[in-house]
């Protein structure tokens, strides 16, 4: 199913991917009574209208983390949940980061809907109507989603495990691309601990669905990402200082994987501010 901005596929039993091509993907998981929308994308298109033919009467949005490209459609939903550690961040001013991103899309030729521009677009504010913690479960009717706290990329990053299919929705914890730990809210030590925890459990998961890039992930990617991050933290890799699209940081590459880290003695690149 294709709308003006979203491509939607059913990938498992009542599990749908909602892709904003070249940007990000969200996921819809339907129970017999409740629909859970895992992340709400950039806010560039009308996500509520796109998923309306698929959802149950009761719908809730579950944010994997607070970054603007995962919460952009929150305002269209009455029930919005996020990890307790990031509740206050939903109201943070990220207009500068959003404007920078839109300018970057223009420079690189990335697609945008008609009428969306750095000058005219404003991310609509949203607030959590509930918060969750590690181990909380959401009963959708015939299946549950379990929240697995996975900090590192951000302090409240959370994965969701589907009891019916074993599918794991990981947000930005891991994906096929450069992993981000260069921003001010990232923590490499926590990132390594999270990847260790998930890698230990990888064989018990079904398909693994990331917030960006190809899906589902190939088995073993979690372990490879862990090895990369362990080498970064342990000083076993030589990084290269780069000015990537977001600003100065350090790039590490190993066995076809890469990760960005903040500069030494830097607080990290800011996301908050106009």
N, C-alpha and C positions, 0 to 999 in steps of 0.2 A: 504494500500500500504506500502510495507516495502523495504527499501534500506539496504545497509550494516550497517548503523548506525542509521537511522531515521525510526520510525514508524509513519505513517500518516493516519489519519482518517478524514472523513468528519463528522462534528458534528452538523452542521446546514446548512441553505441555503448558499452555497458557503463559508462556514467557515470551515477551516481545522486546526486540531492540528498536530504539528510536534514535536514528542517526542524523546528526547535523553534519553532513558530509564535509570532511576536512577539518572538523572542529572537535566534536565531542559526541558521545552517545549516552543516552539514558536507557533504563530498562523498566518495563512494565511486567509485574507479576500479579496474576489474577488468582484469587481464591474463589470459593463459591459465594462468599459474602462481601469481601473487601478486595479492592485493588491497591497495590503498593507501587508507586512510581519511584524508582531508585534514581535520584537526581533529576533535575528539571532543566538542565542545559543552560544555554547562553542567554535566553530571553529575547533572542533576535526574531523568533517566530512565535506563533500562537500554539504552544504545546497543548494546552487544554483542548482546543478545538481538534487538534490532530489525533489525540487519543480518545476523544469522546465516544466514537463508535465501538471502542473495545472495552471500556472500563465498566465496573459494577457501579451500583448506586452510591456506594461508600468508597471514597478514594482518599488515600493519604500519600504525601510526599515524604520520602526518607532521604535525607542528604548524606552522602558519604563523607563530605567535608564542606567547608564554608566558602571555598574559592568561587569567584563570580561565574565561571563557566559551568558550574554544577548547580547553581541555585537561581539562575536567571528567571525561571518560570514559577518560582515558589508562590508569587503573589496571586496566581490563578487558582490556588488550592486552599481549602478551608482548614485542612489538617496538615501541618508541616512539622517534621521532627528532625532533630540534629543531636549529635553527641553533646552531653552536658558541657564539655570543655569549650565548645564553640558557639554556644547559644548567643552570647553577647556579640560575637563577630558577625552574625548575620546582619546587624545594623551598621557595620563599619562602612565608612566612606571609601569605596574602591573606584571612584569615578576616574581617577588618574590612570589606574591600571587598565580599566576598560577602554578608555580613550586611546591609550598607547597600543593596546591590542588591535583595536579597529584600524588605527593608522598602519600598523604592521601588516594587517590583512590587505590593505590597499597597496602597500609597497610590494608585497609578495604575490599579489594576484589571487589571494584566497577568496572563495565565494562569500558573498553577503546578500541577504535579501534586499530587494529594491527598497530604497528609502532609509536603510540603516547606514549611518555615517558617524564619524568621530564627533562631528559638531552637533548632531541632532539626537543621538541615542542616549538614553538614560536608563540605567538598570533600576527597575522598580523595587522599592524597599520591601523587605519581608521580615517576618518575625516567626520564631518557633511557637507553635501552640502546645508542644510537648517536647521533652528531652528524653534521651535514652542513655543507658550505660552498657558496658560490656556484659553480655549474657542475656540481655533483655530479648524477649521473643514477642513477635507480632502475629497474632492468629488471624489469618485471612479467610479461614473456612476451608478445611481439608488440607491445608498446608500452613506452615509457619515460616517466618523469616527470623533468624537468629542474628543479633548484632554482635560482631566480633571487633573489639577495639583494636585498631592497627595504626598507632601513632608513628610519626616520623616525617612523612610528607607534610603533615600538619598535625597539631596536637590532638585533635579529635577524630582523625580519619578512622572510618569504620567500614568493615566489609559486612556483607549480608549473605547468610547461608540459607538456601531454600531446602526445607525438610523433604519436599516431594521429589525433587530431581537431583539434589546434591549440588546444584549450581552455586557457585560463589561469585558474588559481585564485588569487585575489589576497588572500584573508583580509580584513584591515581596511585595506589600503592605499587602496582607493577603493571607494565604494558610493554608492547614491542616499540621501543623508542627510548629517547634519553630521559632517564628518571630525574625528577626535580627535587633538589635539596638545597637550592641556592637562595630561597626566600627566607624572610625573617622569621617565619613561623615553623621552619623545618628543624629537625633534630636528627643528626646522622646516627647517634647512638641508639635512639629509639627506633630508627628505621631498620637498623641491623637486627635489633631484638624482634621487631615485627616480622621481618622476612624469615628469621630463624623459626619463629612460631608457626608461620604459615607453611614453610617448606617441610617441617616435620609432619604436617597434616595433609600435604598435597595429594598423596595417593588416596586419601579418604574423600576428597572432593570430586564432584562431577566436573562439568565444564566450568571454566573460569572466564568470567566476562569483565573486561577492563573498561575504564572510562574513555580511553582513546585508542585508536589504532585497530588492527585486526582482532577479530574475535571468532571463536573462543581462543584463549591462549594455548600454545603448545605445552604439553606436560614437560616439566623440567625447567621451564623459564624461571619459576620462582627460585629454584636452587641456584641457577646461574646468576640471577640478580643478587642473591645473597652473597655469593662468592665475590662479585664485583664490589659490593658495598663493604664487605669485610676487608678487602684489599685497600679500599680507600681509607677506612678508619684506621687500619693497621699500618698505614704508610708504605705499603708494598707497591703502590702504583705511583708513577710520576704523572702529575696533572699538568695541563697546559692552560695558562691564563688566556681567556678569550673574552671578547665582548659579544656575547650571544644576543639575540634580539632583545632580551630583557635588561641587559647591562653587564658590567664586569663580573666575572665569576671564574671558576676553575672547572675544566672539562676533564673527566677521566674516561678512558676507553679500555675495554678488555674483552677479547673473544667475541667481538661483534656487538657488545653491549656498551652503553655509555651512561654517565651520570654527571649532573652539574652539582657543584658544591659552592658555598660562599667563599670569598677570598679570605685568606688568613687574617685574623684580628678584625674581621668585618662582622657586623650584626646581621648581614644578609640583605638581599634586595627587598625593598618595601613593597607591600601590596596595598597598604592603607594610605589614603590621602588623595586630595583632589588634583 
